[in-house]
Amino acid sequence: MSGQSLTVWCNQHLAPKLSETLRERLAGHRLVFAPKLSKSNLSAAAVDPLLAEADIALGQPDPAQCMNLPRIKWIHLTTAGYTRYDNDVFRKAMQARGTPVTNSSMVYAEPCAQHCLAYMLAMSRRLPQCVDDQRTTRAWHALEHRAACQVLNGQTVLILGFGAIAKRLVQLLAPFRLNVIAVRRRAEGSEGCRVESTQRIDELLPSADYVMNILPANESTRHFMNVQRFARMKPSASYYNIGRGATHDQLALDRALREKQIAFAYVDVGDPEPLPTDHPLWTAPNCYITPHTAGGMLDEFEQLVEHFLQNFDRFLKGQPLNDRVI
């Protein structure tokens, strides 16, 4: 692509200074912004006539529209998840014409992995319970909390889904000398931990102290964690989901908490989002909810733009693209 002027379409709302940086770094190429820009990179885009002029789509373009625009040579998503694009029809259409699709997993691996670790440490050291005491009765439950506090060392973590986030999480957990098991369809040898086939999930669940759900949402993972699988977890175990809300049955999770089949749940995602204010999970015992903030950080959009620009340089040079998912 070297020497060829390309048109880059973007539907992500960026601060004026960052928009200017993107334009400057794309010197010699054309940058067009969609009329309707999304402030959240999680939002789906509407069909946009300007996309028909694009060689490269940056943001969250409409999947159906992309399939009808053979001019598009590359799609770069501003999220780690890519549920809207993860289906056989879209995948085959892009593969048939050689259009790569990349995401931004490298941007979100660090904050999401740290979010997971923060959850685990908070639970082990009973920080949420102490905060509840401070904000309500201000009772000094020193003996109770000390007796229930734990350390992570020696416990078993079961990670469902192994991508960039899970790989970084394994690295962060290494100093705690945990027994880490990753569940994925096939091992690649670079995971840095024990790897088991997804088919063994039901055998592995009863031994886990922490079940970390980082699965992408697609047809095969919908309600992957269901009534039967929550029932297989031990009563002292904790469940985490920073992937996608559709990968677990929310009512089954609520039931598991209320019937004390599991000890705690830490959930960063909902189905739908925002999670309705009257949803039972808000009041389920020992359920702690963050509003899809695991990937958040002060310079999130600066890093998204830099990630795209580094891939853009690789695209021009004909080099393999980072974070390619299709």
C-alpha positions as CSV (number, residue, x, y, z in Angstrom):
1,M,0.0,0.0,0.0
2,S,3.1,2.3,0.1
3,G,2.6,5.4,-1.9
4,Q,-1.1,5.0,-2.3
5,S,-3.4,7.6,-0.7
6,L,-6.1,6.0,1.4
7,T,-9.3,7.2,2.9
8,V,-9.8,6.4,6.6
9,W,-13.3,6.6,8.0
10,C,-13.8,7.0,11.8
11,N,-17.0,7.1,13.9
12,Q,-15.3,7.4,17.3
13,H,-15.7,10.8,19.1
14,L,-12.2,12.0,20.0
15,A,-11.1,15.1,21.8
16,P,-10.2,17.9,19.3
17,K,-6.5,17.7,20.1
18,L,-6.5,13.9,19.6
19,S,-8.5,14.3,16.3
20,E,-5.8,16.7,15.1
21,T,-3.1,14.3,16.1
22,L,-4.7,11.5,14.1
23,R,-5.1,13.8,11.1
24,E,-1.4,14.9,11.3
25,R,-0.1,11.3,11.7
26,L,-2.2,10.3,8.6
27,A,-0.5,13.0,6.5
28,G,-0.9,12.1,2.8
29,H,-4.1,10.2,3.5
30,R,-7.7,11.4,3.9
31,L,-9.5,11.2,7.2
32,V,-13.3,11.5,7.3
33,F,-15.4,11.4,10.4
34,A,-18.9,10.0,10.4
35,P,-21.7,12.6,11.0
36,K,-22.8,10.7,14.1
37,L,-19.9,10.1,16.4
38,S,-20.0,7.7,19.3
39,K,-18.6,8.9,22.7
40,S,-18.5,5.2,23.8
41,N,-16.5,2.8,21.7
42,L,-18.9,0.1,22.8
43,S,-21.8,1.5,20.9
44,A,-22.8,0.1,17.5
45,A,-22.7,2.5,14.6
46,A,-25.5,3.4,12.3
47,V,-25.3,2.9,8.5
48,D,-23.2,5.8,7.2
49,P,-23.0,6.8,3.5
50,L,-19.5,8.2,4.1
51,L,-18.3,4.7,4.8
52,A,-18.7,3.9,1.1
53,E,-15.7,6.2,0.4
54,A,-13.4,4.5,2.9
55,D,-10.5,2.1,2.3
56,I,-10.1,1.6,6.0
57,A,-12.8,1.7,8.8
58,L,-11.8,2.8,12.3
59,G,-14.3,2.4,15.1
60,Q,-17.4,0.4,15.1
61,P,-18.7,0.3,11.5
62,D,-22.0,-1.4,10.7
63,P,-21.2,-5.1,9.9
64,A,-23.9,-5.5,7.2
65,Q,-22.8,-2.3,5.5
66,C,-19.2,-3.4,5.5
67,M,-20.1,-6.6,3.7
68,N,-21.6,-4.6,0.9
69,L,-18.6,-2.3,0.5
70,P,-15.8,-4.2,-1.3
71,R,-13.7,-1.1,-1.4
72,I,-12.9,-1.5,2.4
73,K,-9.4,-3.1,2.7
74,W,-9.2,-3.3,6.5
75,I,-11.5,-2.9,9.5
76,H,-10.0,-1.8,12.8
77,L,-12.2,-2.0,15.9
78,T,-11.8,0.2,18.9
79,T,-12.8,-2.5,21.4
80,A,-11.3,-5.8,22.5
81,G,-14.7,-7.5,22.1
82,Y,-16.1,-8.0,18.6
83,T,-19.4,-9.7,19.1
84,R,-21.2,-7.9,16.3
85,Y,-18.6,-9.2,13.8
86,D,-18.1,-12.7,15.2
87,N,-20.4,-14.7,13.1
88,D,-20.0,-17.1,10.1
89,V,-21.6,-14.8,7.6
90,F,-19.4,-11.8,8.3
91,R,-16.3,-13.8,8.8
92,K,-16.6,-15.7,5.5
93,A,-17.4,-12.4,3.7
94,M,-14.2,-10.8,5.0
95,Q,-12.1,-13.9,4.4
96,A,-13.4,-14.3,0.8
97,R,-12.2,-10.8,-0.2
98,G,-9.1,-10.8,2.0
99,T,-10.2,-8.0,4.3
100,P,-8.5,-8.2,7.7
101,V,-10.4,-7.3,10.8
102,T,-8.4,-6.2,13.9
103,N,-9.4,-5.2,17.4
104,S,-7.8,-3.4,20.3
105,S,-7.0,-6.2,22.7
106,M,-3.5,-4.9,23.2
107,V,-4.9,-1.7,24.6
108,Y,-7.2,-3.3,27.0
109,A,-5.1,-6.2,28.2
110,E,-3.4,-4.3,31.0
111,P,-6.3,-2.4,32.6
112,C,-8.6,-5.5,32.4
113,A,-6.0,-7.8,33.9
114,Q,-5.4,-5.3,36.7
115,H,-9.1,-5.0,37.3
116,C,-9.3,-8.8,37.7
117,L,-6.4,-8.7,40.2
118,A,-8.0,-5.9,42.1
119,Y,-11.2,-7.9,42.4
120,M,-9.3,-10.9,43.7
121,L,-7.3,-8.9,46.2
122,A,-10.3,-6.9,47.4
123,M,-12.2,-10.1,48.1
124,S,-9.3,-11.9,49.8
125,R,-8.7,-9.0,52.1
126,R,-12.4,-8.3,52.7
127,L,-12.2,-4.7,51.5
128,P,-15.8,-4.5,50.3
129,Q,-17.1,-5.7,53.7
130,C,-15.0,-3.2,55.5
131,V,-16.3,-0.4,53.3
132,D,-19.9,-1.6,54.0
133,D,-19.2,-1.3,57.7
134,Q,-17.8,2.2,57.3
135,R,-20.8,3.4,55.3
136,T,-23.4,1.8,57.5
137,T,-23.0,0.9,61.2
138,R,-19.3,1.8,61.6
139,A,-19.0,-1.4,63.7
140,W,-15.4,-2.5,64.5
141,H,-15.6,-6.1,63.3
142,A,-11.9,-6.6,63.6
143,L,-11.9,-10.2,64.8
144,E,-14.5,-11.3,62.3
145,H,-12.7,-9.8,59.3
146,R,-9.2,-10.9,60.4
147,A,-10.4,-14.5,60.8
148,A,-12.0,-14.5,57.3
149,C,-9.1,-12.7,55.4
150,Q,-7.2,-14.9,53.0
151,V,-4.0,-14.7,50.9
152,L,-4.0,-15.7,47.2
153,N,-1.0,-18.1,47.5
154,G,-1.7,-21.7,46.7
155,Q,-5.3,-21.2,45.6
156,T,-6.6,-22.3,42.2
157,V,-7.7,-19.9,39.4
158,L,-9.7,-21.2,36.5
159,I,-9.6,-18.8,33.5
160,L,-12.3,-19.2,30.8
161,G,-11.2,-17.9,27.5
162,F,-7.5,-17.1,26.7
163,G,-6.6,-14.0,24.8
164,A,-4.5,-10.9,25.5
165,I,-6.3,-10.1,28.8
166,A,-5.9,-13.6,30.2
167,K,-2.2,-13.8,29.1
168,R,-1.5,-10.6,31.0
169,L,-3.5,-11.8,34.0
170,V,-1.4,-14.9,34.2
171,Q,1.7,-12.7,34.3
172,L,0.3,-10.5,37.1
173,L,-0.7,-13.6,39.1
174,A,2.7,-15.2,38.9
175,P,4.2,-13.7,42.1
176,F,1.3,-15.1,44.2
177,R,2.2,-18.7,43.3
178,L,-1.3,-19.7,42.4
179,N,-2.4,-22.8,40.6
180,V,-3.6,-21.2,37.3
181,I,-5.5,-23.2,34.8
182,A,-6.6,-21.8,31.4
183,V,-9.5,-23.3,29.5
184,R,-9.4,-22.9,25.8
185,R,-10.2,-24.9,22.6
186,R,-6.6,-25.8,21.9
187,A,-3.3,-25.0,23.6
188,E,-0.6,-23.0,21.8
189,G,2.2,-23.5,24.2
190,S,2.8,-19.8,25.0
191,E,0.1,-19.4,27.7
192,G,2.5,-19.5,30.7
193,C,0.2,-21.7,32.7
194,R,-1.5,-25.1,32.6
195,V,-4.0,-25.4,29.7
196,E,-7.0,-27.7,29.5
197,S,-9.6,-28.3,26.8
198,T,-12.9,-26.5,27.0
199,Q,-14.5,-29.9,27.0
200,R,-13.1,-30.5,30.5
201,I,-14.7,-27.4,32.1
202,D,-17.3,-29.5,34.1
203,E,-14.5,-31.6,35.6
204,L,-12.4,-28.5,36.5
205,L,-15.0,-26.2,38.1
206,P,-15.3,-28.1,41.5
207,S,-11.6,-27.5,42.2
208,A,-11.5,-23.8,41.4
209,D,-11.3,-21.1,44.1
210,Y,-11.7,-18.4,41.5
211,V,-13.5,-18.8,38.2
212,M,-12.5,-15.9,35.8
213,N,-14.8,-15.5,32.8
214,I,-13.1,-13.6,30.0
215,L,-15.0,-15.3,27.2
216,P,-16.1,-13.4,24.1
217,A,-19.8,-13.3,23.3
218,N,-20.8,-15.4,20.4
219,E,-23.2,-18.3,19.6
220,S,-21.0,-20.9,21.2
221,T,-20.5,-19.0,24.5
222,R,-24.0,-17.7,25.2
223,H,-24.9,-18.7,28.8
224,F,-21.7,-20.8,29.0
225,M,-21.9,-20.4,32.8
226,N,-25.4,-21.7,33.5
227,V,-27.4,-23.3,36.4
228,Q,-25.6,-26.6,36.1
229,R,-22.1,-25.1,36.0
230,F,-22.6,-22.7,38.9
231,A,-23.9,-25.7,40.9
232,R,-20.6,-27.5,40.2
233,M,-18.6,-24.7,41.8
234,K,-17.7,-25.1,45.5
235,P,-19.5,-22.9,48.1
236,S,-16.3,-21.0,49.0
237,A,-15.5,-20.1,45.4
238,S,-15.7,-16.7,43.7
239,Y,-16.9,-16.0,40.2
240,Y,-15.8,-13.1,38.0
241,N,-16.9,-11.8,34.6
242,I,-15.1,-9.0,32.8
243,G,-15.9,-10.4,29.3
244,R,-19.4,-10.1,28.2
245,G,-22.7,-10.3,30.0
246,A,-24.3,-12.8,27.6
247,T,-21.7,-15.5,28.5
248,H,-23.4,-16.3,31.8
249,D,-27.0,-16.8,32.7
250,Q,-27.6,-13.8,35.0
251,L,-30.7,-15.3,36.7
252,A,-28.7,-18.5,37.4
253,L,-25.9,-16.4,38.9
254,D,-28.4,-14.6,41.1
255,R,-29.8,-17.9,42.2
256,A,-26.3,-19.3,42.9
257,L,-25.6,-16.4,45.2
258,R,-28.9,-16.4,47.1
259,E,-28.7,-20.2,47.6
260,K,-25.0,-19.9,48.7
261,Q,-23.8,-22.2,46.0
262,I,-20.9,-19.8,45.5
263,A,-19.4,-17.2,47.9
264,F,-18.9,-14.1,45.8
265,A,-19.5,-12.7,42.4
266,Y,-17.7,-9.7,40.8
267,V,-19.4,-8.6,37.6
268,D,-18.2,-5.9,35.2
269,V,-20.7,-6.6,32.4
270,G,-24.4,-7.0,31.9
271,D,-26.9,-8.2,29.4
272,P,-28.3,-5.7,28.5
273,E,-26.1,-2.8,29.4
274,P,-26.8,-0.7,31.4
275,L,-28.1,-3.4,33.7
276,P,-31.7,-2.5,34.5
277,T,-32.0,-0.9,38.0
278,D,-34.6,-3.5,39.0
279,H,-32.4,-6.5,38.1
280,P,-32.1,-8.9,41.0
281,L,-28.3,-9.0,40.7
282,W,-28.1,-5.4,42.1
283,T,-29.3,-6.8,45.5
284,A,-27.9,-10.3,45.4
285,P,-25.8,-11.1,48.4
286,N,-22.1,-10.8,47.9
287,C,-22.5,-9.6,44.3
288,Y,-20.3,-6.6,43.4
289,I,-20.9,-4.8,40.2
290,T,-18.8,-2.3,38.2
291,P,-20.4,-0.7,35.1
292,H,-18.1,-2.1,32.4
293,T,-15.1,-0.1,33.6
294,A,-12.5,-2.9,33.5
295,G,-10.9,-1.5,30.4
296,G,-11.1,2.2,31.5
297,M,-8.0,4.3,32.0
298,L,-7.1,8.0,31.8
299,D,-5.4,7.8,28.4
300,E,-7.7,5.2,26.9
301,F,-8.5,7.0,23.6
302,E,-4.9,8.2,23.2
303,Q,-3.8,4.5,23.4
304,L,-6.5,3.5,21.0
305,V,-5.3,6.0,18.4
306,E,-1.7,5.0,18.9
307,H,-2.6,1.4,18.5
308,F,-4.4,2.1,15.3
309,L,-1.5,4.2,13.9
310,Q,1.0,1.5,14.6
311,N,-1.1,-1.0,12.8
312,F,-1.7,1.5,10.0
313,D,2.1,1.7,9.5
314,R,2.2,-2.1,9.4
315,F,-0.6,-2.1,6.9
316,L,1.2,0.3,4.6
317,K,4.3,-1.9,4.8
318,G,2.5,-5.1,4.1
319,Q,3.4,-6.5,7.6
320,P,1.2,-8.7,9.7
321,L,-1.3,-6.7,11.7
322,N,-1.5,-6.8,15.5
323,D,-4.7,-8.1,17.1
324,R,-6.0,-9.7,14.0
325,V,-9.3,-11.5,14.7
326,I,-10.4,-12.2,11.1
